[in-house]
Amino acid sequence: MKITAKELRQIIREELNLQEKKDPKAKVRNRGDVVFPAGSSKVLDDKDHYPVNTEKEARAALGYVNHYKKSPPWYDGSLQSMVDKVANKVKRKFPDIEVSAAAEKPGKG
């Protein structure tokens, strides 16, 4: 099995993220790269939402965000703006992940 340089870089990035130490007693957990950090003006509950440190997490974020029928109570904005932000973050961070048109429409799940 051959691995491209891009795939190797991704594997290394994922391994480095796994090695980061988290303080379980911290008031706000360091979740690494998230779509909506606790300090965002759109986040009302002071928690991080939708971590996208790995391809697996990015795919999960796309799936989870589309389960909503309306904006969640922790989000200050429209459901469409939340879906757009998650989809755009995934596209930028993981260009190899194909984000379908259905994934960019809220409430498909």
C-alpha positions as CSV (number, residue, x, y, z in Angstrom):
1,M,0.0,0.0,0.0
2,K,1.4,3.4,-1.0
3,I,0.8,6.5,1.0
4,T,1.0,9.9,-0.6
5,A,2.9,12.8,1.1
6,K,-0.5,14.5,1.8
7,E,-1.9,11.4,3.5
8,L,1.3,11.0,5.5
9,R,1.1,14.6,6.7
10,Q,-2.5,14.0,7.7
11,I,-1.6,10.9,9.7
12,I,1.1,12.8,11.5
13,R,-1.2,15.6,12.3
14,E,-3.8,13.2,13.7
15,E,-1.2,11.5,15.8
16,L,0.1,14.8,17.2
17,N,-3.5,15.8,18.1
18,L,-4.0,12.5,20.0
19,Q,-0.8,13.1,22.0
20,E,-1.9,16.4,23.3
21,K,-2.6,16.3,27.0
22,K,-6.0,17.5,28.2
23,D,-6.6,18.7,31.7
24,P,-9.9,17.0,32.8
25,K,-10.3,19.5,35.6
26,A,-10.1,22.5,33.3
27,K,-13.2,24.7,33.3
28,V,-13.2,24.8,29.5
29,R,-11.6,21.7,27.9
30,N,-9.1,22.3,25.1
31,R,-10.7,20.4,22.3
32,G,-8.2,21.7,19.7
33,D,-9.7,22.9,16.5
34,V,-13.4,23.5,16.8
35,V,-16.0,25.1,14.5
36,F,-17.6,27.1,17.4
37,P,-15.1,27.8,20.2
38,A,-16.5,28.6,23.7
39,G,-15.5,32.3,23.3
40,S,-17.4,32.8,20.0
41,S,-20.1,35.4,19.9
42,K,-22.4,32.8,18.4
43,V,-22.0,30.4,21.3
44,L,-24.3,31.0,24.3
45,D,-23.3,28.2,26.7
46,D,-19.5,28.8,26.8
47,K,-18.7,25.3,25.5
48,D,-16.7,24.3,22.4
49,H,-18.9,22.7,19.7
50,Y,-18.0,20.5,16.7
51,P,-14.3,19.6,17.0
52,V,-12.6,19.0,13.7
53,N,-9.1,17.8,14.6
54,T,-9.3,14.6,12.5
55,E,-11.2,13.6,9.3
56,K,-13.3,11.3,11.5
57,E,-14.4,14.3,13.7
58,A,-15.0,16.5,10.6
59,R,-17.3,13.9,9.0
60,A,-19.1,13.5,12.3
61,A,-19.6,17.2,12.6
62,L,-21.2,17.3,9.1
63,G,-23.5,14.5,10.2
64,Y,-24.4,15.9,13.6
65,V,-25.1,19.4,12.4
66,N,-27.7,18.1,9.9
67,H,-29.8,16.4,12.6
68,Y,-31.2,19.7,13.8
69,K,-34.6,20.9,12.6
70,K,-34.0,24.3,14.2
71,S,-31.1,26.2,15.8
72,P,-30.0,24.6,19.0
73,P,-30.4,26.7,22.2
74,W,-26.7,27.1,22.6
75,Y,-26.3,28.8,19.1
76,D,-27.1,32.4,18.4
77,G,-27.9,32.4,14.7
78,S,-29.9,30.6,12.0
79,L,-29.7,26.9,11.4
80,Q,-28.5,27.5,7.8
81,S,-25.7,29.8,9.1
82,M,-24.6,27.0,11.5
83,V,-24.6,24.4,8.8
84,D,-22.7,26.7,6.4
85,K,-20.1,27.4,9.0
86,V,-19.5,23.7,9.7
87,A,-19.4,22.8,6.0
88,N,-17.0,25.6,5.2
89,K,-14.6,24.7,8.1
90,V,-14.6,21.0,7.0
91,K,-13.9,22.0,3.3
92,R,-11.0,24.3,4.4
93,K,-9.4,21.9,6.8
94,F,-10.0,18.7,4.8
95,P,-10.3,19.4,1.1
96,D,-10.3,15.7,0.3
97,I,-13.7,15.3,2.1
98,E,-16.4,15.8,-0.4
99,V,-19.2,17.9,1.1
100,S,-22.3,17.1,-0.8
101,A,-25.1,19.6,-1.6
102,A,-27.4,17.6,0.8
103,A,-24.8,18.1,3.7
104,E,-25.0,21.8,3.1
105,K,-28.8,21.9,3.7
106,P,-30.1,21.8,7.3
107,G,-32.4,19.1,8.6
108,K,-31.6,16.3,6.2
109,G,-31.3,13.8,9.1
